[in-house]
Amino acid sequence: MKLTHLLLPLGLTATLLAGCAGSVEPQYPPKELKDFTPKVSLDERWDQGIGDGLGRARYPLTPIIDNGTIYAVDETGDLRAIDTDSGDTQWDVDLGTPISSGIGADGGRLYIGTRNGEVLAVNREDGSIDWKSRVSSEVLAAPQVNSQLVVVQSVDGAVTALDRLDGNEQWVYSSSQPALTLRGTGAPRVIEPVSFAGFANGRLVTLDNRSGQPLWDMRVAVPKGRTEVDQLVDLDGQPVLTEDGRLFVTSYNGRLLALEATSGKVLWEHEESSYLTPLVVGNYLFTVNAASHVIAIEADTGRVMWDSDALEGRSLTAPSFVDGNIAVGDYQGYIHLIDASTGEMSGRTHIGGDGLTLPLLTGTQRLYALSNDGTLVAYDVKSMSDQN
């Protein structure tokens, strides 16, 4: 099989990817779910269908919640603003173009990437398009903003900065791409002075937002093995930046790193393969690895607090946090709650909807899930002890 720049679906292990040469068993067969005594209930509050959902290609169309409204879009461009409490639609527009990215936002606009390499700036009040701008290729990562720029990472390895007011191009940074990559692009972490961007070649780069010039870069993951599948080292999870200046980065077939954000100095490292964005809560870091283990790590030291393999092989979503629990979805459409302090299962419900690949959105004792087929459900998260 000749490989050009081939994009492979997220959620497949290296062994399963090798199936292009024949039918093979997955490296981590999905574990059967075991019964447990729930401590938390997930009570459905409302549900709504979001058009055609993520489409056959499972585009990463992650919704966004802000100020009592959840904004969600389907692959055809059906964009909706929905009241988070009631589930009522505030407005619904057809953007007129196939959508491929999650949603970024500032106080006045939503920013969405398309399959034909455009970025749309959408007015949050009514869904009208304020401006559109073309970048170098398809956009899978949600556009990110600061006070002046919309920073967009496209599938060809380019990072483009657009003027937030009118969409005019300000600078472009291009990276080298390997022949074979996972079908995903890590969204850059954007703050006022710099953007932190991870690439499919295993490198993390800090870009000066004034010029697009790199301030420092480092290799997070080194390609290993003889085949191009074995050598996948994508940084598809978004870097996580803490208020005290620490940066946490995951990589596929690589390492989980804690870095000093200003210099790139390694504070600690942990050998762990992951293509998902980690989660920091207090002094704890939660990550889901390529085998779908959910792992809690002490953020200061890198010490593993617990490692739950109860959901191994179930192609989990990136972790979210709600009311003392880590929330993840799986390939069968189950939502799982795991006690953040112990790693024990605390709650479960089934949304179905052809499975879950997008991270769950959370609020105060509230959880929102958008399934692959476009079923959007809001759940109230309640302690079982409070109900007795």
ZAMARTOR-686252 format. One record per residue: x, y, z of N, C-alpha, C, O in turn. Coordinates in pm, whole numbers, plus 50000, padded with zeros to 5 digits. Layout:
N
XYZXYZXYZXYZ ...
% end
This chain:
388
500844988250000500005000050000500885012350000501685014250092 500745020749900501535032949893500955043349987499745045749988 501835049650067501385059550163501815073350118502995076050099 500845082150102501185096250082501005102750219501575097850316 500235113350229499925118650362498595112550403497535118250377 498645100950466497455093250499497035096250642497845095950734 495745099150658495185102050790494435089850840493545084750771 494795085050960494145073351017493255077451133493595086651206 492115070651150491145074951251491705074351392492445065151427 491345084151472491675083751614490925072351679489845068451634 491525066851785490845056351860491285042451821490885032651885 492115041251717492605028151675494025026151724494855035051709 494305014651781495655011751825496505007851706496005005451596 497835007451730498765004251621498474990551561498574988651440 498134981051647497844967751596496614967851508496584961551402 495584974951551494364975751472494594983151342494014979651240 495454993351346495765000751225496414991751120496214993551000 497174982251167497824973151075496834964750998497214957550906 495564965651035494524958050967494354961750823493634954750751 494994972850775494914975950633495584965050551495364964150430 496414956750617497064945750546496344932550570496774922250518 495264932650646494534920450675493764921850804494004931250880 492854912850831492034913550951492824908651071493344897551070 492914917051176493644913351296492814916851418491884924951410 493154910751530492504914051656493074927151710494264929851692 492244935351774492774947551834493754944351946493654933852011 494694953351969495694951252073495034950752211495454943252299 493984958952228493264959452355491794956652330491034966052308 491364944052332489934940952313489104947852420489524948552536 487924953152384487124960352483486634951152595486084940452570 486844955552717486384947852832484874948652846484254958752813 484294937852895482874937952927482654946553051483484946853142 481524953453053481214961853168480754953353285479984943853268 481234956653403480864949253524479884957353608479934969653611 479014950153676478064956753766478794962753885479834957753927 478234973453939478784979554060477634986854129476564988654072 477854990754252476844998254326477065013154299478055018854345 476155019454226476365033554190476255042854310475425040954400 477115052954310477065063354412476495076354356476135085454431 476425076954223475975089054155474985084954047475185075053977 473905092654032472955090153924473075100953817473445112353846 472765097153693472715106453581471275106953533470795097753466 470585117653568469165119053536468995127953415469385139653417 468395122453308468245130253186467345142353209466245141153265 467825153853166467085166353182466375170053052465195173553053 467095169152940466495171452808467385165352703468545162152729 466835163652582467635158752470467175165552342466045170252332 468055165852247467755171952118468645165752011469805162352038 468125164151890468915159051778469605170451705468955180151666 470915169151686471695179351614471985174051473473045168451447 471035175951385471195172651244471735158651220471235148951276 472775157851134473375145051098474515141051189475205131251160 474735148251297475805144651390477185146351329477435155651253 478085137251365479485138451326479785133051187480895134851137 478815126351125479035120750991479825107850996480305103751101 479965101650881480675088850872482135090050912482715080550965 482735101750887484145103850920484365107351067485505108951111 483265108751144483355112051286484175124751309485155124751383 483765135351244484475148051261484395152651407483365150751471 485465158651459485505162451602484755175451629485375185551663 483445175351614482595187251621482185190251766480995190951799 483175192051851482895194151993482135207152016482585217751973 480985206452084480225218752114480975227352216482045223652266 480405238952246480975247652347479835253352430478755256252378 480095255052560479105260852652479625274252701480785275452740 478765284352699479155297252753477915305152791476975306552713 477925310252913476895319552959475475314152939474595321152889 475275301552978473935295852974473475290852839472305287352823 474385290552740474035285752607475035275352561476245277052580 474545264552501475425254852438475275256452287474165256452234 476405257752218476435259152073476915245952014477965240852052 476135240351922476465227351863476205227851714475295234651667 477035220451638476925220351493477045206051443477725197851505 476395203051329476555189851268477475191051147477895202051111 477795179551085478765179550976478315187150853479145191250772 477005189150836476515196250718476515211350734476345218750637 476705216150859476685230550884475445235450955475195247550958 474645226351012473475230251092473965234451230474365226051310 473955247551258474475253151382473325257851471472425264851424 473355254051598472275257651690472815263551820473865259551870 472045273151872472255278352007471115273252093469945275352061 471455266652204470465259652286470615263852431471725264452484 469505266852495469505270352637469925258152719469315247552707 470955259652801471485248152874470525242752978470585230953013 469635251053029468745246753135467495239753082467085229353133 466915245552977465645240252926465795231352803464935223052775 466905233052729467055225852604466355232352487466315226752378 465775244252508465075251252400466075257452302467115262552343 465755256852173466605262752071466405277852066465275282652050 467485285252079467425299952073467505304751929466785313951890 468365298551849468385300751704469035288851636469765281051697 468755287551507469215276051429469495281051288468595286251222 470745279551240471085284351106471815273451028472415264451085 471735274650896472505265950806473685274050755473505283950684 474905269850792476105277250753476435275550605477255283050551 475815265750539475995264350396477295257950351477665258950235 477995251350444479255244750407479525233350505479165234550622 480145222350461480425211250552481445215250659482475221350629 481145211850784481965215750898482835203950943482405192450937 484055207050987484975196351026485615198351163486315189451210 485395209751228486075212451355485085214851467483895216951444 485615214451589484865219251703484765234351699485245240851606 484145239951802483825254151803484725261551902484875257352017 485325272551856486025281851943485165294251961484205296251886 485475302552059484595314052086485325325052159486295322652230 484825337352140485145348552227483825354752270482775348452256 483845367152322482635372952375481555375652272480375376252306 481945377252145480965380952044480755371051932479735371451864 481735361951912481655353251796482015338751830482665335851930 481555329851741481995316051737482935314651619482785321551518 483925305551630484875303251520484885288451488485095280051576 484655285151360484445271351318485245268551191485285276951101 485885256851183486655252951066485865244050973484965236751016 486185244550843485445236950743486345226850673487575227250683 485685217750601486415207450527487215213150411488215207350370 486775224450356487495230350243488505240850286488935249050205 488875240750415489955249250461489565263650486490375272650466 488335265950529487915279450566487695280250717487425270250783 487815292450769487445295350907486295305350901486375315650835 485205302050971484025310650974483955317651109484105311351214 483715330751106483435338351227481935340951231481405347951145 481255335251331479805335251336479335343751454479805342151567 478405352751428477845361251532477055352751632476185345051593 477375354251760476735345951862475275349651887474525341751944 474875361551845473505365951872472485359451780471365356351822 472875357251652471885352251556472415341851458471655336751375 473715338451467474275328351378474685333451241475075325451155 474625346451218475065351951089476595351551080477285352351182 477105350350957478555349450936479125363550921478765370850829 480015367351013480635380551009481785381150909481935391050837 482585370650904483645369750802484055355150784483795346750870 484685352350672485275339150648486655341250588486895350750514 487555332250621488935333450575489475319650542489175309950612 490265318550436490805305650394492185303250455493025312250460 492395290850501493715286650546494195275450454493545272550353 495325269150488496015260650391495335247250363495525241650256 494545242050457493895229050435492775227150536492485236050616 492155215350532491035212050620491375214750766492505212550810 490385219550841490575222950982489785213051068488565212451060 490495205351151489865196051243489885201251387489025197751467 490875209451420491015214751555490195227551571490185235951482 489515228851684488735240951709489645253251709490665253251778 489295263651633490095276051635490175281651777489215280951854 491345287351810491595292851943491835307851933492325312751831 491485315252038491545329852030492285335852149492355330052257 492855347852125493235356952232492605370452199491655370852121 493085381252254492405394052235492525399552093491745408252054 493495394552015493725399851881493635389551770493345393051656 493885376851800494065366751696493085355251710492595352051819 492815348951595492225335651589493315326551533493745328251419 493765316851612494875308251573494315294551534493575288351611 494655290151414494055278251354495135268451313496075272251243 495015255951356495935245451314495215236251216494165230751249 495775234651097495135226650993495855213250977496935211351033 495245204050900495735190250897497075188750826497725178350839 497505198850750498795197950681499965202350769501095203150722 499685205250897500765209150988501005223950996501965228251060 500165232150931500335246650936499525252651051498425248051081 500095262851114499375270951212499255284951153500255291251120 498005289751142497735302751080497075311851183496135307951251 497595324051192496995334151280496215344051195496745349851100 494935345851229494055355051159493685366551252493565364751373 493505378451194493035389751273491635386551324490755382851247 491425388151453490145384351512488985392851461487855388051457 489255405251421488175414251381487715411951237486525412751208 488675409251146488305408351005488765395650934488425393650817 489545387051002489975374450942491195375550852491575365550790 491815387150842493005388550758494175380550817494375380450939 494925373950729496055365750773497175374550831497555384650772 497675370550948498755377851014500095370751000501115377150978 500105357551014501325349650994500965334950979499855330751014 501905327250927501745312750911503025305850955504115310050918 502885295351034504015286851070503745272951014502665267451035 504715267250944504545253950884505525244050945506685247350970 505045231950969505895221251021505955209950920505115208850832 506975201550935507065189650850506085179150899505875177651019 505485171850805504505161550839505015147850795505535146550684 504895137650879505215124050835504195119150734503115124950720 504535108250664503635103050560502335097850619501285098550554 502395092550740501245086250803500965093150936501855094251020 499735097750955499365104251081497995099451124497215094251044 497705101251254496345099151301495445110051247495885121351225 494175106651224493235116751175492755125251292491695122851350 493555134851324493255144051432494325154751434495445152451388 493985166251487494945177051498494785183251635493685187351673 495885184051710495815190351840495585205251827496305212051754 494575210351898494345224751897495485231551972495885226752078 496005242551921497035249651996496475255652124495285258652132 497325257252224496935264452346497395278852328498595281552318 496455288052323496745301952287496515311052407495445311052467 497555318852442497435329452540497865342352473498145342352353 497945353352545498245366152480499595366152408499635369252289 500705362952475501985364452406502355353052312503045355352212 501905340652342502395329152266501285318952240500215319352300 501585309852146500745298152120501625285752133502735285252079 501125275652205501815262852219501145253052124499945250552137 501885247452029501305238751927502085225651918503315225651912 501345214451917501945201351899501655196151759500605199151701 502585188251705502485184051565502615168951550503045161951642 502245164051431502265149651403503685144051394503865131951393 504685152851387506075148051385506635146251525507825143451541 505785147751629506215145451765506825157551834507355156251944 506765169251771507395181151827506355190751886505235191751837 506765197651991505985208352054506725221452030507915222452056 505995231451980506615244251943505865255552013504645255552019 506625265152066506045277352123506265288652024507405291851990 505165294851978505215305051874504935318851932504015320552012 505735328651891505505342551928504285347551852504295347551729 503255351851921502015355951854502155368951776501275372351697 503245376351795503455388551717503935385451576503635392851482 504675374351561505325371751433505155357551381505355355051263 504775348151469504725334151430506065327051437506165315351401 507085333951484508415327851495508495318951618507945322351723 509175307351606509285298451722510235304151827511315308951795 509805303551952510655307852063511425295952119512605297352153 510805284552128511505272052159510685260452107509455261252095 511375249552076510655237452037511415225452089512615226152114 510695214452104511315202452158510605190152104509445190752062 511315179052105510725166452063510115159652185510805156552282 508815157352178508105150752287508125135652266508265128052362 507975131252142507935116952111508885113951995508955121551899 509605102852005510565098751903510005086551831509625076851895 509955086951696509445075351622510285062751651511505063251652 509595051451674510245038751701509625027951615508515029551564 510325017051598509795005951521510165006751375510785016451331 509794996451299510204995551160509145000151063509455004650953 507864999251103506805003051011506345017351039506585022751147 505695023250939505205036950958504085037551060503905047851126 503325026651076502305026151180502965026351317502525033551406 504025018351335504735018051463505345031551497505515034851614 505655039451395506365052151415505435064151436505915075451444 504135061851443503215072951470503545079451604503665072651706 503695092651604504055099851727503255112851741503745122651797 502045112851691501235125151690501025131251827500885124151927 501015144551831500565152051948499175157351916499015168751871 498165148951939496795152551902495995158352018494925164151996 496485157052140495825163252253496265177852265497405181152233 495365186452311495715200452330496605201952454496285196352558 497705209452444498505212052564497655219052671496795227252639 497915215652797497185221552909498135230652986499205226453029 497745243153004498565253053072497905256853205496715259853209 498685256553313498165260353445498535274853476499405280653413 497855280453576498085294353612499505296753663500025307853651 500125286453720501485288253771502555285153667503735283953700 502145283953539503135283053431503645269253398504715267853339 502885258853436503255245353395502455241253273501285244953258 503095233653186502465229153062502495213953062503545207853084 501325207653037501225193153033500875188852891499945194152830 501645179152839501535175252699501505160052688502335153252748 500545154752610500505140452581500975137952438500995147052355 501355125452410501735121752274501425107152251501445098952344 501125103852126500855089952089502185082852071503075087952003 502335070952131503595063452129504745071652187505885070252143 504435080052285505475088652340505365090252490505205080452564 505435102852535505505105652678504405115352720503875122952639 504065114752848503315125352913504345134052984505105129253068 504375146852949505395155853001504775167053081503695172153048 505455170953188505185183453259506365192653231507515189253259 506075204353177507125213553134506985227053201505895230953243 508095234153210508075248253244507725255853117508485255453020 506595262753116506065268352991506985278752928507045279852806 507695286453009508525297152954509775292052884510275298652793 510265280352924511545275552870511475261852805512365258352727 510435254152835510375240452787511135230652873511255218952837 511665235052987512385226153077511455215153128510335217853171 511935202653121511125191353166511125190653318512185189553380 509945191153378509795190053522509665175453564510255171253664 508915167853488508865153253505508285147153378507665154153297 508485134253361507935127253244507465113453284507945107453380 506515108553207505935095453234505695088753099505015094353013 506235076853081506035069652956504575065452945504115056753019 503855071752853502425069052839501975073552701502205084952663 501335064652627500835067952494499395073052503498525066152557 499165085052451497805090552453497655100352338498585107752307 496465100452275496175110352172495085119952220494495127252139 494805120052350493725128052406494255139052497495345137852554 493485149752508493855161052595493725156952741492695151652781 494765159352822494665156052964493825166553037493395176552978 493595164253165492745172853246493445175653378493915166353444 493515188253418494095192053546492985196853638492215205853603 492905190853756491955195053860492755196353990493205186354045 492925208754037493745210754156495165206154130495785210454032 495675197454217497025192254197497005178254137497945170454156 495925175054064495855161954001495695163353850494975171953800 496395154553781496315153853636495665140653600496065130053648 494645141253516493955129153472494165127453322494035136953245 494485115353282494705112653140494095099153104493975090253188 493715097752978493235085052923494255080452821494515087552724 494855068752842495905064452751495345056752632494125054852621 496225052352543495795045852419495085032652443494365027952355 495265026652561494575014352596493245017052666492545007652706 492885029952680491675034152751491735031152901490705028452963 492945031752958493065032353103492865046853144493335055953076 492165049053254492025062453311493015063353426493005055153517 493885073553422495015074353515494995087653587494805098153525 495195087353718495315099453800496765100953843497365091453894 497315112753822498725115353849498855127953934498145137753912 499755127654029500045139554108500765149554018501855146753968 500165161153998500675170553898502045176253934502815179553845 502355177354062503635182954105504795173454080505895177654044 504535160454099505645150754101505605140653987506635134753955 504445138553925504325128153824504025114453882504005104553809 503795113754012503525100954077502115096254043501155103954057 501975083753999500665078053966499895075154095500375067854182 498715081054106497865079154225496985066854208496845058854300 496385065354091495655053254058495585051553907495715061153832 495385039153865495335035453723494185025553707494305013953748 493085030053647491905021453632491875015353492491855022453392 491885001853488491794994753361490404988853339490214980353251 489424993253418488074987453410487424989653274486534982053234 487865000153201487255003553072488255001352957488135007552851 489214992752980490264990352880489664986352745488744978352737 490214992252639489814988752503488504994752458488054991552348 487865003152538486535008152506486565021652434485545028552425 487745025552384487895037652302487255049852370486325055852318 487775053152486487195063652568487455077552510488395079752435 486585086752548486775100852517487815106752612488235100252708 488235119052583489085126252677488325128352808487095129052807 489035129352920488355130453050487785144353074488345154453030 486665144753147486055157053196485825155353345485925144353398 485515166353413485335165953558483995171653596483615182453549 483245164453680481965169353728481715164053869481675151953891 481535173153963481095169854098481925158654162481375149054217 483245159854155484135150254218484385137654139484995128254189 483905137254013484045125353930484705128453796484545139453742 485435118753745485935119353608484885113153518484415102053544 484505120353412483465115653320484085112453185484825120553129 483775100753132484245096652999483095089552927482215083752991 483115090052795482185082352713482925071452640484145071752632 482185061452586482875050752514482215047652380481225053952341 482785037852309482405034852171480995029252159480415029552051 480425024052268479065018752266478035028952312476835025952316 478475040952346477545051252390477255051252539476285057252584 478115044452617477985045152762478745057352815479815060952765 478165063652917478835074252992479205068553128478355062953198 480485070053164480985064453290481465075653380482125085053335 481115074653507481655083553609482585075553700482235064753747 483775081153723484795074653806485155084153919485445095853895 485125079154042485475087354157486905092554140487855084654129 487065105754138488375111654109489405108654218490605108754190 488975106154338489915103754447490355089354459491455086554509 489515079954413489825065754432489995057754303490645047254304 489435062354192489465054854068488385044354057488385036553963 487455044054154486375034154151485195039354070484925051454067 484475030154004483305034153928482235039554022481965033754127 481615050853982480615056854069479275058953999478265060754067 479225058653867477965060553797478075056653651479165056153594 476905053853589476915049853448475525052053390474525050153458 475485055953264474235056253189474545053453043475715053353003 473505051352963473695047752823472945057552735471725058552741 473695064752651473085074052558472855067452423471985071852347 473625056952391473515050552259474085059652153475255063652160 473265062852053473665072751953474875069251872475635078151834 475095056251844476235051851763477565054851831478585056251763 477555055751963478795057552037479155072052063478525081352011 480195073752146480675086952184482155088152152482945079552191 482525098652083483945101452058484355115252106485545117852125 483395124252126483695137852171483765138352323483045130952390 484625146952378484645148452524483315153552576482625161252508 482955149252695481715153652759481915167852813482985171352863 480865175952804480905189552858480235189552995479245182553016 480765197353086480245197153222480005211153275480645220853233 479075212153369478795224253444478625220453589479045209553630 478015229053669477785226053809476715215153821475535217553797 477175203153858476285191453869475455189253742474295185153748 476075191953629475405190053499476415184453400477595187953403 475945175553313476815169453212476065169553079474865167153075 476795172452971476215172852837477015163552746478245163852747 476325155452669476975145952580476385147252440475165147452423 477265148052339476845147852199477355135052136478565133252120 476435126152100476825113152044477185114551897476975124951836 477735103851843478185104051704477045106551606477265112451500 475825102051640474715103951547473985117251568472985119951503 474495125751661473925139051680472935140051793472255150251804 472825129851878471955130751995472655138752104473685134652156 472085150252138472625158752244471735157252368470535159952362 472335153052479471575150452601472215158052718473435158152733 471375164252800471805170552924471385161653041470245157053048 472325159353133472055151253251472305159453377473255167353384 471455157453477471725162453611472505151553687472105139953689 473605155653749474455146253822474095147453969474245158154029 473615136454029473135136854167473755125554248473865114254200 474145128754370474655118654462473495109954509472425115054544 473715096954509472665087754553472325089954700471185087954741 473315093954780473075096154923472145108054945471415108455043 472185117954853471305129554866469865126154831468945133354870 469675115054757468335111354715467625102154812466425099554800 468385097054911467815087855007467265095255129466745088955221 
% end
